[in-house]
């Protein structure tokens, strides 16, 4: 025989007393529902707690005319267990996809380390290049990247060949300098 509380709906779950009474009255039924479906006791305890948290969050949605509070709780429990099962399926699928990948052997690791070191060196040089003043960078780019002669680069920039040679010397020196010494040099800005 059900207590009167089953007939009137859940108590106010927003108060500690109301939630405590509701939990006390229905914990065994919910635990039974969960343990019939889950073999791990820790998981059963976690899922039961999740069910009561979900019930607390949706207590305003309980409708007495739809059935007893325990049926409402079992509906929540089904949703919580379904969500858990979907999460396990996603996790299992991800693990299956990962397990299909081959593991790296020592040769693969060495090759990757080499590549990472090369990229690190490239990033270091690129950073030094970006730190050059615009006039030094323009002279260097025209000669090194665009493969112009210093005379052609001087003509393109509208400066003398002597100015281009000084800019190239300073740009190359800055690129060779250790990263810690790669601070802006006021004299580099003076040559335009």
C-alpha positions as CSV (number, residue, x, y, z in Angstrom):
1,X,0.0,0.0,0.0
2,X,1.4,3.4,-0.9
3,X,1.7,6.2,1.5
4,X,-0.3,9.4,1.0
5,X,2.8,11.1,-0.4
6,X,2.5,8.9,-3.5
7,X,-0.9,10.2,-4.1
8,X,-0.1,13.9,-3.7
9,X,3.1,14.1,-5.6
10,X,6.6,14.8,-4.5
11,X,7.2,17.3,-1.7
12,X,8.9,20.6,-2.4
13,X,12.3,19.5,-3.5
14,X,13.7,23.0,-3.2
15,X,13.9,22.7,0.6
16,X,16.4,20.4,2.3
17,X,13.6,18.8,4.4
18,X,11.4,18.2,1.4
19,X,14.2,16.7,-0.7
20,X,15.4,14.6,2.3
21,X,11.9,13.2,2.8
22,X,11.4,12.5,-0.9
23,X,14.8,10.9,-1.2
24,X,14.3,8.7,1.9
25,X,10.9,7.5,0.6
26,X,12.1,6.6,-2.9
27,X,15.8,5.7,-2.6
28,X,15.2,1.9,-2.4
29,X,12.9,1.9,-5.4
30,X,15.4,3.9,-7.5
31,X,18.4,1.8,-6.3
32,X,16.5,-1.3,-7.2
33,X,15.7,0.1,-10.7
34,X,19.4,1.0,-11.3
35,X,21.0,-2.1,-9.8
36,X,18.8,-4.3,-12.1
37,X,20.4,-2.6,-15.0
38,X,24.0,-1.9,-13.8
39,X,26.4,-4.3,-12.2
40,X,29.1,-1.9,-10.9
41,X,28.1,-0.7,-7.4
42,X,30.0,2.6,-7.8
43,X,28.3,3.3,-11.0
44,X,24.9,2.4,-9.5
45,X,25.5,4.9,-6.7
46,X,26.6,7.6,-9.1
47,X,23.6,7.1,-11.4
48,X,21.2,7.1,-8.5
49,X,22.6,10.4,-7.3
50,X,22.3,11.7,-10.9
51,X,18.6,10.6,-11.0
52,X,17.8,12.5,-7.8
53,X,19.6,15.6,-9.0
54,X,17.7,15.4,-12.2
55,X,14.4,15.0,-10.2
56,X,15.3,18.0,-8.1
57,X,15.9,20.0,-11.3
58,X,12.7,19.0,-12.9
59,X,10.4,18.9,-9.9
60,X,8.3,21.7,-11.3
61,X,7.4,19.5,-14.3
62,X,5.8,16.8,-12.2
63,X,2.1,16.4,-12.9
64,X,0.1,14.4,-10.4
65,X,-2.5,13.4,-12.9
66,X,0.2,11.5,-14.9
67,X,1.0,9.1,-12.1
68,X,2.7,8.4,-8.9
69,X,6.0,10.1,-8.0
70,X,7.9,6.8,-8.3
71,X,6.8,6.3,-11.9
72,X,7.9,9.9,-12.6
73,X,11.3,9.0,-11.0
74,X,11.6,5.9,-13.1
75,X,11.0,8.0,-16.2
76,X,13.9,10.2,-15.1
77,X,15.9,7.1,-14.3
78,X,15.4,5.8,-17.8
79,X,16.6,9.1,-19.3
80,X,19.7,9.2,-17.0
81,X,20.6,5.5,-17.8
82,X,20.0,6.1,-21.6
83,X,22.3,9.2,-21.4
84,X,24.9,7.1,-19.7
85,X,24.6,4.4,-22.3
86,X,25.0,6.9,-25.1
87,X,28.1,8.3,-23.4
88,X,29.5,4.8,-23.2
89,X,28.8,4.1,-26.8
90,X,30.5,7.4,-27.9
91,X,33.5,6.5,-25.7
92,X,33.6,3.0,-27.0
93,X,33.5,4.3,-30.6
94,X,36.3,6.8,-29.9
95,X,38.4,4.0,-28.4
96,X,37.8,1.8,-31.3
97,X,38.8,4.5,-33.7
98,X,42.0,5.1,-31.7
99,X,42.9,1.5,-31.4
100,X,42.8,1.1,-35.2
101,X,45.8,3.5,-35.4
102,X,49.2,2.0,-35.5
103,X,51.6,2.8,-32.7
104,X,54.8,4.6,-33.5
105,X,58.0,2.7,-33.5
106,X,61.4,4.2,-32.5
107,X,62.2,5.1,-36.1
108,X,58.9,7.0,-36.4
109,X,59.5,8.9,-33.2
110,X,63.0,9.8,-34.3
111,X,61.7,11.1,-37.6
112,X,59.0,13.1,-35.9
113,X,61.4,14.6,-33.4
114,X,63.7,15.6,-36.3
115,X,60.8,17.3,-38.1
116,X,59.7,19.1,-34.9
117,X,63.3,20.4,-34.4
118,X,63.4,21.6,-38.0
119,X,60.0,23.4,-37.6
120,X,61.3,24.9,-34.3
121,X,64.3,26.3,-36.1
122,X,62.1,27.6,-39.0
123,X,59.8,29.3,-36.5
124,X,62.8,30.9,-34.8
125,X,64.1,32.3,-38.1
126,X,60.6,33.4,-39.1
127,X,60.3,35.2,-35.8
128,X,63.6,36.9,-36.3
129,X,62.6,37.9,-39.8
130,X,59.4,39.4,-38.6
131,X,61.3,41.4,-36.0
132,X,63.4,43.1,-38.7
133,X,62.6,46.7,-39.5
134,X,60.6,47.1,-42.7
135,X,63.6,48.4,-44.7
136,X,65.8,45.5,-43.7
137,X,63.1,43.0,-44.3
138,X,62.3,44.5,-47.8
139,X,65.9,44.4,-48.9
140,X,66.4,40.8,-47.7
141,X,63.1,39.6,-49.2
142,X,63.9,41.1,-52.6
143,X,67.3,39.5,-52.8
144,X,66.7,36.2,-51.0
145,X,63.1,35.3,-51.8
146,X,62.5,37.2,-55.0
147,X,66.1,36.5,-56.3
148,X,66.9,40.0,-57.4
149,X,70.4,41.1,-57.5
150,X,71.4,43.8,-55.0
151,X,71.5,46.3,-57.9
152,X,67.9,45.3,-58.9
153,X,66.7,45.5,-55.3
154,X,68.2,48.9,-54.9
155,X,66.4,50.1,-58.0
156,X,63.1,48.5,-56.8
157,X,63.4,50.3,-53.4
158,X,64.7,53.5,-54.9
159,X,67.9,53.5,-52.8
160,X,71.6,53.2,-53.6
161,X,73.4,49.9,-53.9
162,X,75.5,50.8,-50.9
163,X,72.3,51.2,-48.8
164,X,71.1,47.8,-50.0
165,X,74.4,46.1,-49.1
166,X,74.3,47.7,-45.6
167,X,70.7,46.6,-45.1
168,X,71.5,43.0,-46.3
169,X,74.5,42.8,-44.0
170,X,72.5,44.0,-41.0
171,X,69.5,41.8,-41.8
172,X,71.7,38.7,-42.1
173,X,73.5,39.5,-38.9
174,X,70.2,39.8,-37.1
175,X,68.9,36.5,-38.5
176,X,72.1,34.7,-37.3
177,X,72.1,36.3,-33.8
178,X,70.9,34.1,-30.9
179,X,67.2,34.6,-30.1
180,X,68.0,36.3,-26.8
181,X,70.2,38.8,-28.6
182,X,67.5,39.5,-31.2
183,X,66.4,42.8,-29.7
184,X,65.6,45.8,-31.9
185,X,68.7,47.7,-32.6
186,X,68.1,51.5,-33.0
187,X,70.9,51.6,-35.7
188,X,68.9,49.2,-37.8
189,X,66.1,51.8,-38.2
190,X,68.5,54.5,-39.2
191,X,69.4,53.0,-42.5
192,X,66.6,53.6,-44.9
